[in-house]
Amino acid sequence: MLKQLLIDKLNHIFRPKSTFETAYSLHKFDGKLRKLIIAELEKIDVAVRTQTAYISEKCS
């Protein structure tokens, strides 16, 4: 797990050796990870809805 860059969020105190580049890299990584997760969740959503429709039609 990645360490947070802030030691004290209330007073905006950063960890020693924190850089803008590190923060930006984490931001980019987070965006890419979020897109991957959402894409996979959409596949699961479609599969569940398809099965639900199939089962409800079959039982009717």
Secondary structure, DSSP 8 states (H G I E B T S, - for coil): ----SEEETTTTEE-TT--HHHHHHHHHHHHHHHHHHHHHHHHHHHHHHHHHHHHHHHH-
